[in-house]
Amino acid sequence: MRYRVLGKTGLTVSEIGLGGEWLERHNTQEVKEVIDTCEKEGINILDCWMSEPNVRTNIGLAIEGRRDKWIIQGHIGSTWQNGQYVKTRELEKVKAAFEDLLARMRTDYIDLGMIHFVDEPEEFERVTTGEYMAYVRQLLKEGKIRHIGLSTHNPEVAKMAALQGEIGMILFSINPAFDMMPAVRDLDQYFADTYDENLGGIAPIREELYKICEQQNVGITVMKGYAGGRLFDAKTSPFGVALTPVQCLHYALTRPAVASVMAGFDTPEHVYAATAYETASDQEKDYASVLAAAPKHAFSTGQCTYCGHCAPCPKKIDIAMVNKLYDLATMQKEIPGTVRAHYQELKANASDCIGCKGCESRCPFHVSVAERMEKTRELFG
């Protein structure tokens, strides 16, 4: 495993990290197996944005006695209310959720205290000037967090964070689909070997962001490096070609200021598929030649990456899971039995959708959720 310094935090992190999101659907033993495998492979950073109590407890149990081996990204403002994830800035709820995180993680501090999920510039201004930010500063002063970070999908907000001064690192969504501008004839120009002066082909706002982070020594950890798994299949990739985990990791790790990619793992095998990057050949890492021959080239706006920010749902539908099962079902001619079984086991599904579209207002990628719910209802019957 290779390690990088995470910007001005000074923390040395493994270039492949653990994004804990998919651990929500696993039991205590399965979570321990994944985390033990990560540790064995040299991974030392994990992100826990999830507020669901069981996954926090399971992660805490898995790292108990080995807390010093892990750098934790813990989110401030991710709460669990009435059996659902809710993002909030209500201070009483924010405080309770953070104390719950500490307790369930069996620790008295979080290395990277993340200002959770800010995707609008106006919200950034509100969050960083009000009582919420005062609480974050208090946590820093008390040593309950060691550094201040922020998570966002919006490059405008990320730029504001990089220039804010107190924020030392950013959790940001990076992959080729998110970065690239609409098709040009010569796709090779999109993939230079170095990115010091000219990041040609990357959307200008993202190009500017990466340069600013490099200049300001604000480190980046990456979410959505696999685009929710869509990049692994030519049918679901916006490029019309499949990339491997190694190629996706290489793309993200060659962006300026990036220190670590927080990959999601369901099993130890998924961990090994990611850490194979450490011994991969240049040919195995080469995403440029694959994308240069791609039949199409587009942003991924409108495509669900199962990030969960659509929650909460008034009918308690796990929208991200429903979307994932819909995508899995439509990848094959017939719905696999396991996919159908998982769908039927959901406490609420697409048939319960009332079309309120509150989820759509929260979606960072502008997915037409209500329309997808209707298609899912028809598909599964």
C-alpha positions in Angstrom: 0.0 0.0 0.0 1.2 3.5 -0.9 0.4 6.4 1.4 -0.1 10.1 0.8 -0.3 13.2 3.0 -3.9 14.5 3.2 -3.3 18.2 2.5 -2.6 20.5 5.4 -4.1 18.0 7.9 -0.7 16.4 7.8 -2.3 13.0 8.1 -0.7 10.1 6.2 -3.5 8.1 4.6 -3.6 5.0 2.4 -4.3 5.9 -1.2 -7.2 3.4 -1.1 -9.7 3.9 1.7 -12.9 2.3 2.9 -16.2 4.0 2.2 -18.5 2.5 4.7 -21.8 2.9 3.0 -22.3 -0.6 1.8 -21.6 -2.0 5.2 -25.1 -1.0 6.2 -26.5 -4.1 4.8 -24.1 -6.5 6.5 -24.1 -8.2 9.9 -21.4 -7.8 12.6 -19.3 -10.7 11.4 -19.4 -9.7 7.8 -18.4 -6.1 8.6 -15.5 -7.4 10.7 -14.3 -9.6 7.9 -14.3 -6.6 5.5 -12.5 -4.3 7.9 -10.0 -6.9 9.0 -9.2 -7.5 5.3 -8.8 -3.7 4.7 -6.4 -3.5 7.7 -4.4 -6.5 6.4 -4.1 -4.8 3.0 -2.8 -1.6 4.6 -5.9 0.5 4.4 -6.0 3.0 7.2 -8.8 5.5 6.5 -12.5 4.9 6.6 -15.5 7.2 6.0 -18.7 6.8 8.0 -21.3 9.2 6.9 -24.1 6.8 7.7 -26.2 7.5 10.7 -27.9 4.1 10.9 -27.1 2.8 14.4 -26.2 -0.8 13.6 -23.6 0.0 11.0 -21.9 2.4 13.4 -21.9 -0.2 16.1 -20.5 -2.9 13.8 -17.7 -0.7 12.6 -16.9 0.3 16.2 -16.7 -3.4 17.2 -14.5 -4.2 14.2 -11.9 -1.6 15.0 -12.1 -1.9 18.8 -8.6 -2.3 20.3 -7.1 -1.0 17.0 -8.4 2.5 17.0 -4.9 3.9 16.6 -4.6 2.1 13.2 -7.5 4.0 11.7 -8.2 7.5 10.5 -11.9 8.1 10.7 -13.9 10.6 8.6 -17.0 11.1 10.7 -19.8 13.3 9.6 -21.4 16.1 11.6 -25.1 16.6 10.7 -25.9 13.1 9.6 -28.7 12.0 11.9 -31.1 9.0 12.5 -34.7 10.1 12.9 -37.8 7.9 13.0 -35.8 5.0 11.5 -34.3 7.0 8.6 -31.2 9.0 7.7 -31.9 12.8 7.8 -29.4 15.6 7.1 -29.9 18.4 9.5 -28.3 21.6 11.0 -30.6 21.6 14.0 -28.0 21.8 16.7 -29.7 19.6 19.3 -30.0 16.8 16.8 -26.6 17.4 15.3 -25.0 17.1 18.8 -26.9 14.0 19.7 -25.9 12.3 16.5 -22.2 13.1 16.9 -22.1 11.9 20.4 -23.8 8.7 19.2 -21.1 8.3 16.6 -18.3 8.6 19.2 -20.1 6.1 21.5 -20.8 3.5 18.8 -17.3 3.9 17.3 -15.9 3.3 20.9 -13.6 6.4 20.6 -13.3 9.8 22.2 -12.3 11.6 19.0 -12.8 11.6 15.2 -9.8 12.4 13.1 -11.7 14.3 10.3 -14.9 16.0 11.5 -16.9 16.4 8.3 -19.3 19.2 7.7 -21.9 16.9 6.2 -23.2 17.2 2.6 -23.3 20.8 1.5 -24.3 21.1 -2.1 -25.5 24.7 -2.5 -23.3 27.9 -2.2 -26.1 29.6 -0.2 -26.1 26.6 2.2 -22.3 26.8 2.5 -22.6 30.5 3.6 -25.3 29.6 6.2 -23.5 26.6 7.6 -20.1 28.2 7.9 -21.3 31.4 9.6 -23.9 30.1 12.1 -24.2 28.1 15.2 -23.5 24.9 13.4 -20.0 26.1 12.6 -19.5 27.4 16.1 -20.2 23.8 17.3 -17.7 22.4 14.8 -15.1 24.8 16.1 -15.9 23.8 19.7 -15.4 20.1 18.8 -12.0 21.0 17.3 -11.0 23.0 20.4 -12.0 20.2 22.7 -10.1 17.6 20.7 -13.2 15.7 19.8 -12.3 16.2 16.2 -8.7 16.7 15.0 -9.3 18.4 11.7 -12.3 20.0 9.9 -13.4 18.6 6.6 -16.4 19.0 4.3 -18.3 16.7 2.0 -19.9 17.9 -1.3 -20.7 16.9 -4.8 -20.7 20.5 -6.1 -17.4 21.9 -7.4 -18.6 25.4 -6.6 -19.1 24.5 -3.0 -15.8 22.6 -2.9 -14.0 25.7 -4.2 -15.6 27.8 -1.5 -14.5 25.3 1.1 -10.9 25.1 -0.2 -10.6 28.9 0.1 -12.4 29.2 3.5 -9.2 28.7 5.5 -10.4 26.4 8.4 -11.4 23.5 6.2 -8.3 21.2 5.7 -9.8 18.6 3.4 -12.8 17.8 1.2 -14.6 14.6 0.4 -15.6 15.1 -3.3 -17.1 12.9 -6.0 -14.5 12.1 -8.8 -14.6 9.7 -11.7 -14.2 10.1 -15.5 -17.9 10.5 -16.1 -18.3 13.3 -13.6 -15.2 15.1 -14.8 -15.4 15.1 -18.5 -17.0 17.6 -20.8 -19.2 16.6 -23.8 -17.7 14.6 -26.6 -14.8 15.9 -28.7 -13.3 14.1 -31.7 -9.9 13.3 -30.0 -10.6 11.9 -26.6 -6.9 11.4 -26.0 -6.6 15.1 -25.2 -8.7 14.5 -22.1 -6.1 12.2 -20.5 -2.7 13.9 -20.2 0.1 12.2 -18.2 0.6 15.3 -16.1 -1.8 17.9 -14.8 0.5 20.7 -13.6 -0.6 23.4 -16.0 -3.2 22.1 -18.4 -6.0 19.7 -17.3 -7.5 19.9 -20.8 -10.9 18.4 -21.3 -12.0 18.4 -17.6 -14.9 20.7 -17.0 -13.5 24.1 -16.2 -15.0 24.5 -12.8 -13.6 21.1 -11.7 -10.2 21.9 -13.3 -10.1 25.1 -11.3 -11.1 23.3 -8.1 -8.3 20.7 -8.4 -5.8 23.5 -9.0 -7.0 25.6 -6.0 -6.9 22.5 -3.7 -3.3 21.9 -4.8 -2.4 25.5 -4.3 -4.1 25.8 -0.9 -2.8 22.4 0.2 -6.4 21.2 0.8 -6.5 17.5 0.5 -9.2 15.5 -1.3 -10.6 12.2 -0.5 -12.8 10.7 -3.2 -16.3 9.4 -3.1 -18.2 7.9 -6.1 -14.9 6.7 -7.7 -16.8 3.8 -9.3 -19.9 5.9 -10.1 -21.9 3.4 -8.0 -20.5 0.5 -10.1 -21.9 1.9 -13.4 -18.5 2.2 -14.9 -17.8 -1.5 -14.6 -20.4 -2.4 -17.3 -20.5 -1.1 -20.8 -24.3 -1.1 -20.7 -24.5 1.2 -17.8 -21.4 3.3 -18.3 -22.1 6.7 -19.9 -19.1 6.0 -22.1 -20.5 2.8 -23.5 -17.4 0.9 -22.4 -16.5 -0.8 -19.2 -13.7 0.2 -16.9 -12.1 -1.9 -14.1 -11.8 -0.9 -10.5 -8.1 -0.4 -11.0 -8.7 2.0 -14.0 -11.2 3.9 -12.0 -8.9 4.2 -9.0 -6.0 5.3 -11.3 -8.2 8.0 -12.8 -9.1 9.5 -9.4 -5.6 9.1 -8.0 -4.1 11.1 -10.9 -6.1 14.2 -10.1 -4.2 17.0 -8.3 -4.7 17.1 -4.5 -6.2 13.7 -4.3 -4.9 11.6 -1.4 -7.3 8.7 -1.1 -10.2 7.0 -2.9 -12.9 5.8 -0.5 -14.1 2.7 -2.2 -17.2 0.8 -1.1 -16.7 -2.9 -0.2 -19.3 -5.6 0.3 -16.9 -8.5 0.7 -13.2 -9.2 1.3 -13.0 -10.0 -2.5 -14.1 -6.4 -3.2 -11.2 -5.2 -1.0 -8.7 -7.3 -3.0 -10.1 -6.0 -6.3 -9.3 -2.5 -5.2 -5.9 -3.2 -3.5 -4.8 -5.0 -6.7 -4.2 -1.4 -7.8 -1.0 -1.4 -5.7 0.7 -4.0 -7.9 -1.1 -3.3 -11.2 0.9 -2.8 -14.4 0.8 0.5 -16.3 -1.3 -1.4 -18.9 -3.8 -2.5 -16.3 -4.1 1.1 -15.0 -4.6 2.6 -18.4 -8.1 4.1 -18.7 -7.1 6.5 -21.4 -7.0 4.1 -24.3 -10.3 2.5 -23.2 -12.1 5.8 -23.1 -10.4 7.0 -26.3 -12.3 4.2 -28.1 -15.5 4.8 -26.3 -18.6 5.1 -28.6 -20.1 7.9 -26.5 -18.9 10.4 -23.9 -21.1 12.3 -21.5 -21.7 13.5 -18.0 -23.6 11.2 -15.6 -26.3 13.8 -14.7 -29.6 12.0 -14.3 -28.0 8.7 -13.2 -28.4 7.4 -9.7 -25.1 6.5 -7.9 -27.0 5.2 -4.8 -25.5 7.9 -2.5 -28.6 8.0 -0.2 -29.0 11.8 -0.1 -32.5 11.4 -1.5 -33.6 10.4 2.0 -35.7 10.8 4.1 -38.7 9.5 2.3 -42.2 10.2 3.9 -43.1 6.6 3.1 -39.7 5.3 4.4 -38.6 3.9 1.0 -34.9 3.2 0.8 -34.7 5.0 -2.5 -31.0 4.3 -3.1 -31.6 0.5 -2.6 -34.7 0.5 -4.8 -32.7 2.2 -7.6 -29.8 -0.2 -7.2 -32.1 -3.2 -7.4 -33.9 -1.7 -10.5 -30.5 -1.2 -12.2 -29.4 -4.7 -11.3 -32.7 -6.1 -12.6 -32.5 -4.3 -16.0 -29.0 -5.4 -16.6 -30.3 -8.9 -17.5 -33.1 -10.3 -19.7 -34.9 -11.7 -16.7 -34.9 -10.4 -13.1 -32.5 -12.6 -11.1 -34.1 -14.4 -8.3 -31.8 -12.9 -5.7 -32.6 -9.4 -6.9 -36.3 -10.1 -6.8 -36.0 -11.6 -3.3 -34.1 -8.5 -2.0 -36.8 -6.2 -3.5 -39.6 -8.2 -1.9 -37.9 -8.1 1.5 -37.8 -4.3 1.5 -40.2 -2.8 4.1 -41.3 -0.2 1.6 -40.7 -0.2 -2.1 -41.6 1.6 -5.3 -45.2 0.8 -5.0 -45.4 3.0 -1.9 -44.1 6.1 -3.7 -46.6 9.0 -3.6 -44.7 11.1 -6.2 -44.0 14.0 -3.8 -40.5 14.5 -5.4 -39.0 15.7 -2.2 -36.2 13.3 -2.9 -35.6 14.9 -6.3 -34.9 18.3 -4.7 -32.2 16.7 -2.6 -30.5 14.6 -5.3 -27.1 15.9 -6.2 -27.3 14.3 -9.7 -30.8 15.5 -10.7 -32.2 12.0 -11.0 -35.9 11.7 -11.9 -36.7 9.6 -8.9 -40.5 9.5 -9.2 -40.3 8.4 -12.8 -37.8 5.6 -11.8 -40.1 4.5 -9.0 -42.9 4.1 -11.5 -40.7 2.1 -13.8 -39.6 -0.1 -10.9 -43.2 -0.7 -9.8 -44.1 -1.8 -13.3 -40.9 -4.0 -13.6 -41.3 -5.9 -10.3 -45.1 -6.0 -10.5 
